[in-house]
Every structure is written in C-alpha cells, then in structure tokens.
Amino acid sequence: MPGPRLVIEIVTPGRTACAWLKKGEDDYLKRLSRHADVSMRPVRTGRGGDGSGAGLLRREADAILKALRPGGMVVVMDQGGRELDSVQFAALVDRWRQEGRPVNVIIGGHLGLAEEVKDRAALAVSMSRMTFTHEMARLFFLEQLYRAFTIIAGSDYHK
C-alpha cells in the first residue's frame, strides 16, 4: 500500500535562465508529478547591497530561509554533504515519503550556501565532489529524484 504523497519544494536563488536547462527541469517536473508533488521555488534576492559576495550570500540566505515551508524537513545540496549512490538516495526519499512531512530541498546559487542556511538543515547531501553550475545542479537533482522514484517503484529506468 503506498504511503502518503510526498511534497518536495526545491528552493533556489533566482530562476533558471538557460533555456535548455529549463526545458529539462520542466520535463522532469512533469515526470515527477506521477510520484510526488514537486515544485521549484525560486526566491528573489534583490539587487543592491555592498556589492560583495558576502552581501549577496546574506541576501540569498534571508530569502531562502523566509521561503521554507513551515514544518518541513530541510535538506541542503552541498558539495561537502553526505555522498549517496542512487539506490541509497532512493531509500532516503522513500523514508521521507513514509514520514509524510514536506521536504524543503535547498540548492544554492553560484556562491554556494551561507552557513546559517546549512545550519537549518537536517541533512546535507552531495551530488558529487565535482563542481557543477547551480543551474545544472537543479536539473541533475531533479533527474536523481525521478530516478529514486523509479527505483522505489521497481521500474526499468534505473539500470
């Protein structure tokens, strides 16, 4: 018997500007709709400030923390986080589904994530020790999330 429908909100600073990456995101969001309620929540960070990277990181942190779904688990995607293979990630997603809590997944911008955002997380997950653009990381995360649901369902997608 299936558990409750999982709600995942992916919080990111800004929208995906690259058209082909946005098309890929839209494709995976459509595929994921069969398995869970997954949405992208881009937050506006505003302009101005002192023009420094620290100023931008602080504005992103403020906007991200305000956007989090109340009562939801917070997971950050961070290069220094726990590395999981796809089967391990699927087990984690299945546990989230069984717990029935909404999940806020945070993917940082080009400067990464402020420490105050990382401190709010129950879990930090790394997609790789390699560095990806923040827009590519969004697409890669959606693909891995879709793969996790296909593993849980026992489909042939994951080989």
C-alpha positions as a Python dict, from the first residue, in 0.01 Angstrom:
ca = {
    (1, 'M'): (0, 0, 0),
    (2, 'P'): (151, 334, -100),
    (3, 'G'): (229, 585, 172),
    (4, 'P'): (125, 948, 178),
    (5, 'R'): (202, 1163, -126),
    (6, 'L'): (536, 1332, -73),
    (7, 'V'): (562, 1710, -109),
    (8, 'I'): (905, 1843, -209),
    (9, 'E'): (976, 2210, -264),
    (10, 'I'): (1311, 2292, -423),
    (11, 'V'): (1418, 2637, -306),
    (12, 'T'): (1677, 2817, -518),
    (13, 'P'): (1802, 3173, -550),
    (14, 'G'): (1668, 3301, -882),
    (15, 'R'): (1520, 3123, -1180),
    (16, 'T'): (1696, 2904, -1434),
    (17, 'A'): (1796, 3134, -1720),
    (18, 'C'): (1939, 2879, -1962),
    (19, 'A'): (1653, 2767, -2191),
    (20, 'W'): (1768, 2409, -2248),
    (21, 'L'): (1824, 2351, -1876),
    (22, 'K'): (1479, 2498, -1801),
    (23, 'K'): (1329, 2263, -2060),
    (24, 'G'): (1497, 1970, -1886),
    (25, 'E'): (1367, 2085, -1547),
    (26, 'D'): (1014, 2110, -1686),
    (27, 'D'): (1041, 1760, -1834),
    (28, 'Y'): (1150, 1606, -1503),
    (29, 'L'): (891, 1802, -1304),
    (30, 'K'): (623, 1658, -1534),
    (31, 'R'): (762, 1305, -1490),
    (32, 'L'): (783, 1351, -1113),
    (33, 'S'): (419, 1462, -1091),
    (34, 'R'): (320, 1094, -1117),
    (35, 'H'): (510, 1018, -796),
    (36, 'A'): (507, 1328, -576),
    (37, 'D'): (416, 1695, -556),
    (38, 'V'): (748, 1851, -656),
    (39, 'S'): (785, 2221, -728),
    (40, 'M'): (1062, 2471, -787),
    (41, 'R'): (1053, 2774, -560),
    (42, 'P'): (1291, 3038, -694),
    (43, 'V'): (1338, 3322, -450),
    (44, 'R'): (1422, 3681, -532),
    (45, 'T'): (1733, 3808, -366),
    (46, 'G'): (1711, 4169, -478),
    (47, 'R'): (1984, 4391, -601),
    (48, 'G'): (2199, 4642, -426),
    (49, 'G'): (2378, 4595, -101),
    (50, 'D'): (2750, 4636, -72),
    (51, 'G'): (2822, 4456, -400),
    (52, 'S'): (3031, 4192, -227),
    (53, 'G'): (2989, 3817, -248),
    (54, 'A'): (2921, 3819, 126),
    (55, 'G'): (2636, 4066, 74),
    (56, 'L'): (2478, 3852, -197),
    (57, 'L'): (2516, 3535, 10),
    (58, 'R'): (2346, 3709, 305),
    (59, 'R'): (2053, 3828, 86),
    (60, 'E'): (2016, 3478, -62),
    (61, 'A'): (2019, 3325, 287),
    (62, 'D'): (1749, 3565, 410),
    (63, 'A'): (1527, 3495, 108),
    (64, 'I'): (1578, 3118, 124),
    (65, 'L'): (1503, 3093, 496),
    (66, 'K'): (1185, 3301, 458),
    (67, 'A'): (1068, 3074, 174),
    (68, 'L'): (1091, 2745, 363),
    (69, 'R'): (767, 2551, 408),
    (70, 'P'): (678, 2558, 780),
    (71, 'G'): (708, 2219, 946),
    (72, 'G'): (905, 2081, 655),
    (73, 'M'): (1232, 1897, 678),
    (74, 'V'): (1524, 2099, 541),
    (75, 'V'): (1781, 1930, 318),
    (76, 'V'): (2067, 2120, 157),
    (77, 'M'): (2254, 2009, -150),
    (78, 'D'): (2614, 2084, -65),
    (79, 'Q'): (2943, 1963, -205),
    (80, 'G'): (3059, 1885, 148),
    (81, 'G'): (2746, 1683, 230),
    (82, 'R'): (2691, 1310, 252),
    (83, 'E'): (2757, 1123, -72),
    (84, 'L'): (2492, 869, -167),
    (85, 'D'): (2458, 642, -465),
    (86, 'S'): (2122, 637, -644),
    (87, 'V'): (1990, 335, -453),
    (88, 'Q'): (2082, 492, -118),
    (89, 'F'): (1918, 819, -225),
    (90, 'A'): (1603, 625, -324),
    (91, 'A'): (1591, 470, 24),
    (92, 'L'): (1619, 819, 174),
    (93, 'V'): (1338, 951, -48),
    (94, 'D'): (1122, 653, 44),
    (95, 'R'): (1180, 728, 413),
    (96, 'W'): (1075, 1091, 353),
    (97, 'R'): (759, 964, 184),
    (98, 'Q'): (677, 731, 472),
    (99, 'E'): (732, 1008, 728),
    (100, 'G'): (472, 1222, 550),
    (101, 'R'): (643, 1555, 617),
    (102, 'P'): (702, 1807, 342),
    (103, 'V'): (1066, 1842, 239),
    (104, 'N'): (1244, 2167, 156),
    (105, 'V'): (1545, 2097, -66),
    (106, 'I'): (1780, 2393, -97),
    (107, 'I'): (2018, 2429, -390),
    (108, 'G'): (2241, 2733, -357),
    (109, 'G'): (2348, 2987, -614),
    (110, 'H'): (2689, 3034, -770),
    (111, 'L'): (2842, 3126, -433),
    (112, 'G'): (2705, 2820, -257),
    (113, 'L'): (2509, 2842, 68),
    (114, 'A'): (2555, 3063, 372),
    (115, 'E'): (2641, 2884, 695),
    (116, 'E'): (2310, 2993, 852),
    (117, 'V'): (2124, 2804, 576),
    (118, 'K'): (2340, 2495, 622),
    (119, 'D'): (2278, 2514, 997),
    (120, 'R'): (1900, 2488, 942),
    (121, 'A'): (1936, 2161, 754),
    (122, 'A'): (1858, 1822, 899),
    (123, 'L'): (2074, 1673, 625),
    (124, 'A'): (2336, 1786, 373),
    (125, 'V'): (2366, 1575, 57),
    (126, 'S'): (2637, 1596, -207),
    (127, 'M'): (2564, 1505, -567),
    (128, 'S'): (2934, 1478, -641),
    (129, 'R'): (3273, 1604, -534),
    (130, 'M'): (3285, 1765, -878),
    (131, 'T'): (3166, 2123, -922),
    (132, 'F'): (2857, 2197, -1133),
    (133, 'T'): (2690, 2524, -1218),
    (134, 'H'): (2398, 2592, -985),
    (135, 'E'): (2158, 2567, -1279),
    (136, 'M'): (2294, 2227, -1383),
    (137, 'A'): (2274, 2109, -1022),
    (138, 'R'): (1899, 2180, -1027),
    (139, 'L'): (1848, 1962, -1333),
    (140, 'F'): (2077, 1686, -1202),
    (141, 'F'): (1888, 1683, -872),
    (142, 'L'): (1553, 1652, -1049),
    (143, 'E'): (1686, 1361, -1256),
    (144, 'Q'): (1816, 1184, -945),
    (145, 'L'): (1486, 1244, -768),
    (146, 'Y'): (1299, 1092, -1063),
    (147, 'R'): (1544, 801, -1067),
    (148, 'A'): (1481, 750, -694),
    (149, 'F'): (1107, 717, -750),
    (150, 'T'): (1162, 469, -1034),
    (151, 'I'): (1389, 263, -809),
    (152, 'I'): (1121, 267, -537),
    (153, 'A'): (860, 160, -796),
    (154, 'G'): (1087, -111, -938),
    (155, 'S'): (1081, 27, -1293),
    (156, 'D'): (1343, -36, -1561),
    (157, 'Y'): (1460, 329, -1575),
    (158, 'H'): (1742, 265, -1329),
    (159, 'K'): (1988, 6, -1457),
}
